């Protein structure tokens, strides 16, 4: 993995959960990445985490990672590479090829058309120089949703590439803290209906749409309070705070910054509704976390598990514009029975389809197929 910084978001959450679930099944699992990570976000003791300093910030280049990967990969049966634009992914694939070790790559949405359209010429050059070989030499490409696979460019897909969701541990819905714990830490939310936006504060996720939708919601649900949890570029976060101020929402919007561990669980437990008007999400880990906490969700069609949400009646899928999101939020918040049933349906959906103890077994099955000689390329 290029890094394990919490601000990287869902891809990191998925890697940590995946590794812990595999280790629980009795496998020896190591994670190699650059940079550092907070102690309270590290996985359990069964997983070995190796973090290497970056020699250069560009491309997440690390001499020490390159040197140490040789020995680590030589001692491994199989390598699972997550993300693909940075040096760690390229270096791991090169070492695997030299040692004859099979590897699987999870592109984390980086091959879909929307992602490739961002800084398009750079990515086109990178694919020509490095990326296409990284993909073609892999044993398989791991997509986390059917939507991600469908949205990825046809020339990057092969018949045996597979779809397997990422999951959540049982702790995502068991033993959640009481809702009042979060409210006591943020007194402005006491007695309010919490609308939660949880994720990186990045234009792709459209937090500005969430703020504008909340402004419209206020006339229909005046007791609502918007909480935005997550980190982002300082200038962009400042622009979001300025927007809230210009709309007269200072007293009704809370920016918590990044929340980890128990702090995150407290926010999810307190939320009355979760919203994500994202342009593109190849999966949506934060959405599954909200559903696991029994929270109804409102998401855009760009969230690739949106069809599961629609079919499971766990929330509302609507156009990512302020008017549509406002109407969906008002309908849920002003209909207690509907909110309750959606929350219950969401929890059932997570328990049925997105729990790591089941998904890890499926993924180990894929590994076993690769190691027994069933090559996917």
C-alpha positions as CSV (number, residue, x, y, z in Angstrom):
1,X,0.0,0.0,0.0
2,X,1.4,3.5,-0.8
3,X,0.6,4.8,2.7
4,X,-1.6,4.0,5.7
5,X,-2.5,7.6,6.5
6,X,-6.2,7.8,7.8
7,X,-6.7,10.8,5.5
8,X,-6.3,8.4,2.5
9,X,-9.8,7.2,3.5
10,X,-11.6,4.0,2.4
11,X,-8.6,2.2,0.7
12,X,-6.7,2.3,4.0
13,X,-9.7,1.2,6.1
14,X,-10.2,-1.7,3.7
15,X,-6.6,-2.8,3.8
16,X,-6.4,-2.8,7.6
17,X,-9.7,-4.7,7.9
18,X,-8.8,-7.2,5.2
19,X,-5.4,-7.9,6.9
20,X,-6.9,-8.4,10.3
21,X,-9.7,-10.8,9.0
22,X,-7.1,-12.8,7.1
23,X,-4.9,-13.1,10.2
24,X,-7.9,-14.2,12.2
25,X,-8.2,-17.2,9.8
26,X,-4.7,-18.2,10.7
27,X,-2.6,-16.7,7.9
28,X,0.6,-14.8,8.3
29,X,-0.1,-11.3,7.0
30,X,2.2,-8.3,6.6
31,X,1.5,-4.8,5.3
32,X,4.2,-2.7,3.8
33,X,3.7,1.0,3.2
34,X,5.5,4.4,3.3
35,X,5.2,7.1,5.9
36,X,3.6,6.8,9.3
37,X,0.2,6.2,10.9
38,X,-1.3,7.0,14.3
39,X,-0.8,4.3,16.9
40,X,-4.6,4.1,17.6
41,X,-5.4,3.2,14.0
42,X,-3.0,0.3,13.7
43,X,-4.4,-3.2,13.2
44,X,-4.3,-5.9,15.8
45,X,-1.2,-7.7,16.9
46,X,-1.6,-10.6,14.5
47,X,-0.8,-8.3,11.5
48,X,2.8,-7.1,11.0
49,X,3.0,-3.5,9.8
50,X,6.2,-2.3,8.1
51,X,6.4,1.4,7.5
52,X,9.3,2.9,5.6
53,X,10.3,6.6,5.4
54,X,9.9,8.4,2.1
55,X,13.1,9.4,0.4
56,X,11.2,11.9,-1.7
57,X,7.6,13.1,-1.4
58,X,7.2,12.7,-5.2
59,X,5.7,9.4,-6.2
60,X,5.9,8.2,-2.5
61,X,9.4,7.1,-3.4
62,X,11.3,5.2,-0.7
63,X,14.7,3.6,-1.0
64,X,14.3,1.6,2.2
65,X,10.9,0.2,1.1
66,X,12.5,-0.9,-2.2
67,X,15.4,-2.6,-0.4
68,X,13.2,-4.4,2.2
69,X,10.4,-5.5,-0.2
70,X,12.8,-7.9,-1.8
71,X,13.2,-10.0,1.4
72,X,9.6,-9.6,2.4
73,X,8.2,-10.8,-1.0
74,X,10.7,-13.6,-1.2
75,X,9.3,-15.0,2.1
76,X,5.6,-14.6,1.0
77,X,3.3,-16.9,-1.0
78,X,1.3,-14.1,-2.7
79,X,1.2,-10.3,-2.8
80,X,-1.9,-8.1,-2.9
81,X,-1.1,-4.6,-4.2
82,X,-3.5,-1.8,-3.4
83,X,-3.7,1.4,-5.5
84,X,-1.5,1.7,-8.6
85,X,-0.1,5.2,-9.4
86,X,2.7,5.3,-6.8
87,X,6.2,3.8,-6.4
88,X,5.3,1.1,-3.9
89,X,2.9,-0.6,-6.3
90,X,5.3,-0.4,-9.2
91,X,8.3,-1.6,-7.1
92,X,6.3,-4.5,-5.6
93,X,5.2,-5.7,-9.1
94,X,8.8,-5.5,-10.4
95,X,10.1,-7.6,-7.5
96,X,7.2,-10.1,-7.9
97,X,8.0,-10.5,-11.6
98,X,11.7,-11.0,-10.9
99,X,11.0,-13.6,-8.2
100,X,8.2,-15.4,-9.9
101,X,5.7,-14.5,-7.2
102,X,2.1,-14.0,-8.1
103,X,0.4,-10.8,-7.3
104,X,-3.2,-9.4,-7.3
105,X,-3.8,-5.7,-7.7
106,X,-6.8,-3.7,-6.3
107,X,-6.9,-0.4,-8.2
108,X,-9.3,1.3,-5.8
109,X,-11.3,3.0,-8.5
110,X,-8.2,4.3,-10.3
111,X,-9.0,2.6,-13.6
112,X,-12.6,4.0,-13.9
113,X,-13.3,6.6,-16.6
114,X,-14.0,9.4,-14.1
115,X,-10.7,8.9,-12.3
116,X,-8.7,8.5,-15.5
117,X,-10.2,11.8,-16.8
118,X,-8.5,13.7,-13.9
119,X,-5.0,14.8,-14.9
120,X,-5.7,12.6,-17.9
121,X,-2.4,13.2,-19.8
122,X,-0.3,12.3,-16.8
123,X,-2.2,9.0,-16.3
124,X,-2.1,8.1,-19.9
125,X,1.7,8.5,-19.9
126,X,2.0,6.5,-16.7
127,X,-0.1,3.7,-18.1
128,X,2.1,3.5,-21.2
129,X,5.3,3.5,-19.2
130,X,4.4,1.4,-16.1
131,X,0.7,0.8,-15.5
132,X,-0.3,-1.4,-18.3
133,X,2.6,-3.8,-17.6
134,X,1.7,-3.7,-13.9
135,X,-1.8,-4.8,-14.8
136,X,-1.0,-7.4,-17.5
137,X,1.6,-9.2,-15.3
138,X,-0.8,-9.5,-12.4
139,X,-2.5,-12.8,-11.6
140,X,-5.8,-10.9,-11.3
141,X,-7.3,-7.5,-10.9
142,X,-9.5,-7.1,-7.8
143,X,-12.5,-4.8,-8.2
144,X,-14.6,-4.1,-5.1
145,X,-18.0,-3.6,-6.9
146,X,-19.6,-4.6,-10.2
147,X,-20.0,-0.8,-10.8
148,X,-16.3,-0.3,-10.5
149,X,-15.6,-3.1,-12.9
150,X,-18.1,-1.8,-15.4
151,X,-16.8,1.7,-15.2
152,X,-13.2,0.7,-15.8
153,X,-11.8,1.0,-19.3
154,X,-12.5,-2.2,-21.4
155,X,-8.8,-2.6,-22.4
156,X,-7.8,-2.9,-18.7
157,X,-10.1,-5.9,-18.1
158,X,-9.6,-9.6,-18.5
159,X,-12.2,-12.5,-18.3
160,X,-10.9,-13.8,-15.0
161,X,-10.6,-10.5,-13.1
162,X,-12.9,-10.7,-10.1
163,X,-15.3,-8.6,-8.0
164,X,-15.2,-9.0,-4.2
165,X,-16.5,-6.3,-1.9
166,X,-14.5,-5.0,1.1
167,X,-16.1,-5.5,4.5
168,X,-16.5,-4.5,8.1
169,X,-15.6,-6.3,11.3
170,X,-18.4,-7.4,13.7
171,X,-17.3,-4.5,16.0
172,X,-18.8,-2.1,13.4
173,X,-22.3,-2.9,14.8
174,X,-21.7,-4.6,18.2
175,X,-21.1,-2.6,21.3
176,X,-21.5,0.9,19.7
177,X,-21.2,3.7,22.2
178,X,-24.4,5.6,23.3
179,X,-25.4,8.4,21.1
180,X,-25.1,11.0,23.8
181,X,-21.3,10.5,24.1
182,X,-20.6,12.3,20.8
183,X,-23.2,15.0,21.6
184,X,-21.5,15.7,25.0
185,X,-18.2,16.3,23.1
186,X,-20.0,18.6,20.7
187,X,-22.6,20.4,22.8
188,X,-24.0,22.3,19.8
189,X,-25.5,19.0,18.6
190,X,-27.5,18.3,21.8
191,X,-31.2,18.2,21.1
192,X,-30.5,18.3,17.3
193,X,-31.0,15.8,14.5
194,X,-27.5,15.0,13.2
195,X,-27.0,14.9,9.5
196,X,-23.6,13.2,9.0
197,X,-21.1,13.6,6.2
198,X,-18.2,11.3,6.8
199,X,-15.2,11.1,4.5
200,X,-12.3,13.0,3.0
201,X,-13.2,16.6,2.4
202,X,-12.5,16.5,-1.3
203,X,-14.4,17.9,-4.3
204,X,-15.0,14.4,-5.6
205,X,-17.2,13.7,-2.6
206,X,-19.0,17.1,-3.0
207,X,-19.2,18.3,0.6
208,X,-20.3,21.7,-0.8
209,X,-23.5,20.0,-2.1
210,X,-24.0,18.6,1.3
211,X,-23.9,22.1,2.8
212,X,-26.2,23.6,0.2
213,X,-28.6,20.7,0.6
214,X,-28.6,21.2,4.4
215,X,-29.4,24.8,4.0
216,X,-32.6,23.8,2.0
217,X,-33.4,21.1,4.6
218,X,-33.5,23.7,7.4
219,X,-36.9,25.0,6.4
220,X,-38.3,21.5,6.5
221,X,-36.4,20.2,9.5
222,X,-35.2,23.2,11.6
223,X,-33.8,21.0,14.4
224,X,-31.3,19.5,12.0
225,X,-27.5,20.0,12.5
226,X,-24.9,19.1,9.9
227,X,-21.7,17.4,11.1
228,X,-18.8,17.1,8.6
229,X,-16.2,14.5,9.7
230,X,-13.0,14.3,7.8
231,X,-9.8,16.0,6.7
232,X,-8.9,17.8,3.5
233,X,-6.5,20.3,1.9
234,X,-6.5,23.4,4.1
235,X,-7.6,25.8,1.4
236,X,-10.5,23.6,0.4
237,X,-11.7,23.1,4.0
238,X,-11.5,26.9,4.5
239,X,-13.7,27.4,1.4
240,X,-16.3,25.0,2.9
241,X,-16.3,26.9,6.2
242,X,-16.7,30.2,4.3
243,X,-19.6,28.7,2.3
244,X,-21.4,27.7,5.5
245,X,-20.8,31.2,6.9
246,X,-22.1,32.9,3.8
247,X,-25.3,30.7,4.0
248,X,-25.8,31.8,7.6
249,X,-25.2,28.2,8.9
250,X,-22.3,28.8,11.3
251,X,-24.3,27.8,14.3
252,X,-25.8,24.8,12.5
253,X,-22.6,23.2,11.0
254,X,-19.8,21.4,12.8
255,X,-16.4,20.5,11.3
256,X,-14.8,17.9,13.5
257,X,-11.7,17.2,11.5
258,X,-10.5,13.6,11.2
259,X,-12.0,11.1,13.8
260,X,-10.5,7.7,14.4
261,X,-11.2,4.6,16.4
262,X,-13.8,5.1,19.2
263,X,-14.3,8.8,18.2
264,X,-15.5,7.7,14.8
265,X,-17.8,5.1,16.3
266,X,-19.3,7.7,18.6
267,X,-20.1,10.0,15.6
268,X,-21.7,7.1,13.6
269,X,-23.7,6.0,16.7
270,X,-25.1,9.6,17.2
271,X,-26.0,10.2,13.5
272,X,-29.7,10.4,12.5
273,X,-28.9,10.2,8.8
274,X,-25.8,9.8,6.7
275,X,-25.3,11.6,3.3
276,X,-22.8,11.2,0.5
277,X,-23.4,13.2,-2.8
278,X,-20.2,11.9,-4.3
279,X,-19.4,12.1,-8.0
280,X,-17.6,8.7,-7.9
281,X,-17.1,6.0,-5.3
282,X,-15.8,2.7,-6.4
283,X,-17.2,1.2,-3.2
284,X,-18.1,3.5,-0.3
285,X,-16.6,2.2,3.0
286,X,-18.1,5.1,5.0
287,X,-21.5,4.2,3.7
288,X,-21.3,0.6,4.9
289,X,-20.0,1.9,8.3
290,X,-23.0,4.2,8.6
291,X,-25.4,1.3,7.7
292,X,-23.7,-0.9,10.3
293,X,-24.5,1.7,12.9
294,X,-28.2,1.5,11.9
295,X,-28.2,4.8,10.2
296,X,-30.4,5.5,7.1
297,X,-28.3,6.8,4.1
298,X,-28.8,9.1,1.2
299,X,-26.2,8.6,-1.6
300,X,-25.7,9.5,-5.2
301,X,-25.8,6.9,-8.1
302,X,-22.0,7.5,-8.3
303,X,-21.6,5.4,-5.2
304,X,-21.1,1.9,-6.6
305,X,-23.0,0.1,-3.9
306,X,-26.0,2.4,-4.5
307,X,-28.0,-0.4,-6.2
308,X,-27.6,-2.6,-3.1
309,X,-28.8,0.2,-1.0
310,X,-31.8,0.8,-3.3
311,X,-32.7,-2.9,-3.4
312,X,-32.2,-3.4,0.3
313,X,-34.3,-0.3,1.1
314,X,-31.5,1.0,3.3
315,X,-31.8,4.5,2.2
316,X,-32.4,6.8,-0.8
317,X,-30.4,7.0,-4.0
318,X,-30.9,10.3,-5.8
319,X,-29.2,12.9,-8.0
320,X,-26.2,14.6,-6.3
321,X,-27.7,18.1,-6.3
322,X,-28.9,20.1,-3.3
323,X,-32.6,20.0,-4.1
324,X,-32.8,16.2,-4.5
325,X,-30.7,15.5,-1.4
326,X,-32.7,18.0,0.7
327,X,-36.0,16.4,-0.3
328,X,-34.6,12.9,0.5
329,X,-33.3,13.9,3.9
330,X,-36.5,15.7,4.8
331,X,-38.6,12.6,3.9
332,X,-36.5,10.4,6.1
333,X,-36.0,12.7,9.1
334,X,-39.7,13.6,9.1
335,X,-40.9,10.0,8.9
336,X,-39.6,8.2,12.0
337,X,-41.0,4.8,10.9
338,X,-39.2,5.1,7.6
339,X,-35.9,6.1,9.2
340,X,-36.1,3.2,11.6
341,X,-36.9,0.6,8.9
342,X,-34.1,1.9,6.6
343,X,-31.6,1.8,9.5
344,X,-32.6,-1.8,10.2
345,X,-32.5,-2.8,6.6
346,X,-29.0,-1.2,6.3
347,X,-27.7,-3.2,9.2
348,X,-29.1,-6.4,7.7
349,X,-27.5,-5.6,4.3
350,X,-24.1,-5.2,5.9
351,X,-24.4,-8.4,8.0
352,X,-25.5,-10.3,4.9
353,X,-23.1,-9.0,2.3
354,X,-20.3,-6.8,3.8
355,X,-18.7,-8.6,6.8
356,X,-15.0,-9.3,6.8
357,X,-15.2,-12.8,8.4
358,X,-17.1,-14.1,5.4
359,X,-15.4,-12.0,2.7
360,X,-11.9,-12.9,3.9
361,X,-12.7,-16.6,3.3
362,X,-13.8,-15.8,-0.2
363,X,-10.6,-13.8,-0.9
364,X,-8.4,-16.6,0.5
365,X,-10.2,-18.9,-1.9
366,X,-9.1,-16.6,-4.8
367,X,-5.5,-16.7,-3.4
368,X,-5.7,-20.5,-3.2
369,X,-6.7,-20.7,-6.9
370,X,-3.8,-18.5,-7.9
371,X,-1.3,-20.5,-5.8
372,X,-2.6,-23.8,-7.2
373,X,-1.7,-22.7,-10.7
374,X,-5.0,-21.2,-11.8
375,X,-3.5,-18.1,-13.4
376,X,-6.0,-15.3,-14.3
377,X,-4.0,-13.7,-17.1
